[in-house]
Amino acid sequence: MEWIWTKANEKELAQFATDSALQLFNLDVSSFDLIREAQFESLIEAIYNTLVEQKIKYDLEKFSTAETHQRIRTPVEILSQPRQGTCLDLAILFSGLCLGCNLLPKLILLEGHALVAVSLTLKRSEWNSGSEDQKKFLGKRVKDSQGIERIEPDVFRNVDLLKDKIDYGIYCIVECTGFAYSKTLQPDSTELAGVARNTDGFLTFKQAKEVGRKQLDRLPFRYAIDIAVAHESWGIKPASFEIPNTWEKPVIKMYAKQDLENLNAVTAIGNENESDGAVEMESDQTVKDAKNSVIKGNVNKGRGSSGESRTKQNLGSIEHTKVTAETHQDL
């Protein structure tokens, strides 16, 4: 089934950001634990890095004779050969994966471009929280003929508030073309906002956040849509797509970055896996001062786990402290 968006219907764009996209992946990260521990950004980064590894290529919009419509690639189309996507295709896919991981994404439309902001304080189930800022994504306040106020579904148009929430660390904004490969895009292009891609043709997650924020100052803002609000409050039904029976699910890997200081008689672990499937783990630990402690990068307790494990440790002053990069326990 092909996805077609009628551009004049702004709110309907939310139908293409579906949490069913997560069914295409093996989630070896506990989104429940990361959100419970307020590690929202770690989960967002895990999703981003997994998409980098899919070797998706940045591409133009699929041809259409109707300027009033746009063809949207489904998640299966993006992740299947030839693995291509526009900025909008990629932003929609990223929004759907974040939604499936119980995050609260906002799809952002700029003039000729699209990107995503994700809440770092509210999870998906809190789309209707009492937060004044979140209420603004429900729609606009109007009064009927009798003066009774109600909220009418509408897209979000306050770019200054959006910028403030990003600058204060309430939202994480992501340039989604960063996880799509391109060797020809120049730093001054719309998609890069003055930032050069790495030698592999991608943006790092840190760069994707930097570029995403710059885009709000460079390009005219059109609107933003809170995907959970659109589905739950506005009644927009997510679009469906077929998953091939032969689909091989990529793994969303575990990534941990820790800045550890003044540890005393504690155990610090970057990643700990107990699943029996293949899992990729990457830890980046900086230790400034530790006494009588145990520091472990990756701990794998699963049986038959065959994924990659990488640990980077920068060690400062340590005393009576055991440090291990990789620990594998065969059960």
C-alpha positions, -999 to +999 in steps of 0.1 A: +000+000+000+015+034-010+013+063+013+001+096-002-001+128+018-023+157+008-001+187+017-030+210+024-041+187+052-014+195+078-027+174+107-031+142+086+007+140+082+007+125+117-009+093+103+024+082+088+044+083+120+034+049+134+047+029+163+044-002+141+078+008+127+093-007+158+081-042+147+109-040+121+136-040+148+148-061+177+148-039+208+176-051+230+174-018+250+149-016+278+130+016+270+111+011+302+143+012+323+159+040+304+128+062+307+123+053+343+159+063+350+153+095+331+178+085+304+155+097+276+184+110+255+203+076+257+173+059+242+169+086+215+206+081+207+203+043+205+175+047+179+196+072+159+228+051+159+208+020+149+194+039+119+230+050+109+239+013+107+211+006+083+231+025+056+200+044+044+208+068+016+195+104+014+173+109-016+148+132-032+110+129-031+095+102-051+082+115-084+046+127-085+027+147-112+005+163-085+022+192-066-006+191-040+004+156-029+036+139-017+044+103-018+057+091+016+080+060+019+068+034+043+093+021+070+097-011+049+105+009+018+131+030+036+148+000+052+147-022+020+169-020-011+177+006-024+173+020+012+164+056+004+145+084+021+138+121+020+141+144+050+103+139+056+105+101+051+133+099+076+117+122+102+085+103+100+103+070+105+123+084+135+091+097+150+074+063+147+103+045+163+105+070+192+067+066+197+071+028+198+098+032+225+073+052+246+089+086+239+070+117+230+081+130+195+071+161+177+074+162+139+086+196+128+080+210+093+102+239+081+102+254+046+114+226+024+127+205+053+116+183+082+131+172+115+121+158+149+121+170+185+116+145+214+106+153+249+133+147+276+108+150+305+075+134+293+069+099+280+042+089+255+015+082+281+019+118+293+008+134+261-022+149+280-003+159+311-011+191+330+020+208+316+012+242+302+037+237+274+023+203+264-012+216+264-002+240+236+003+210+213-034+199+218-046+227+195-058+263+197-083+277+222-115+290+206-149+302+219-182+292+205-212+316+200-221+313+237-186+323+248-176+288+260-140+280+255-128+248+239-097+234+223-098+229+185-073+205+171-046+224+153-009+221+146+017+240+168+030+272+154+050+289+182+087+285+171+100+307+199+086+284+225+100+254+207+135+270+206+133+278+243+124+243+253+153+229+232+177+254+247+166+246+282+170+209+277+133+201+277+133+187+241+160+170+221+160+181+185+174+158+158+183+164+121+172+130+107+190+133+074+221+128+096+215+091+098+212+088+060+243+084+039+255+111+015+290+120+003+280+149-019+260+171+005+281+201+014+282+218+048+264+249+035+235+227+022+200+229+038+204+196+054+238+203+071+235+239+083+273+244+081+283+211+097+305+186+078+296+150+078+321+124+090+343+104+067+316+077+066+290+101+052+269+105+083+264+130+111+271+118+147+242+121+171+259+151+187+262+168+153+226+159+144+214+177+175+236+207+167+223+209+131+187+204+142+188+234+165+205+256+138+178+247+113+152+265+134+172+297+130+180+292+093+147+281+078+112+295+080+091+275+106+058+261+094+044+240+122+050+210+145+028+181+154+029+161+186+024+126+172+008+111+204-017+141+206-026+136+169-033+099+174-050+100+208-067+134+209-074+143+173-084+108+164-059+104+135-055+067+128-019+056+121-014+043+085-007+006+080+020-012+060+029-048+053+060-065+068+075-092+046+076-127+061+113-128+053+121-096+072+153-098+092+152-074+122+181-052+129+191-048+166+187-015+184+219-016+204+227-005+239+248+026+243+259+041+276+279+073+283+289+079+319+309+107+336+318+092+370+333+113+397+341+109+435+330+072+436+334+055+469+325+018+475+301+016+446+297-005+415+293+013+381+282-006+350+278+009+316+256-018+299+242-050+314+224-075+291+205-106+303+188-115+270+198-146+251+197-130+216+224-111+198+230-077+213+254-049+205+267-029+235+289+002+235+301+020+266+319+053+270+331+059+306+351+088+321+362+082+357+378+111+376+381+098+411+372+063+424+380+045+457+371+009+468+348+005+438+341-017+408+338-002+373+326-024+345+320-013+309+298-040+294+284-070+313+268-097+292+249-124+311+230-138+281+234-172+266+246-175+230+249-137+226+270-129+196+267-092+191+296-067+192+308-052+225+329-020+226+341-001+256+360+031+259+373+040+293+392+072+303+405+067+339+417+094+363+426+088+399+416+053+410+425+036+443+416+000+454+393-001+424+387-030+400+382-019+364+370-043+336+360-034+300+341-065+291+325-092+312+309-123+297+291-148+318+282-182+302+251-197+319 
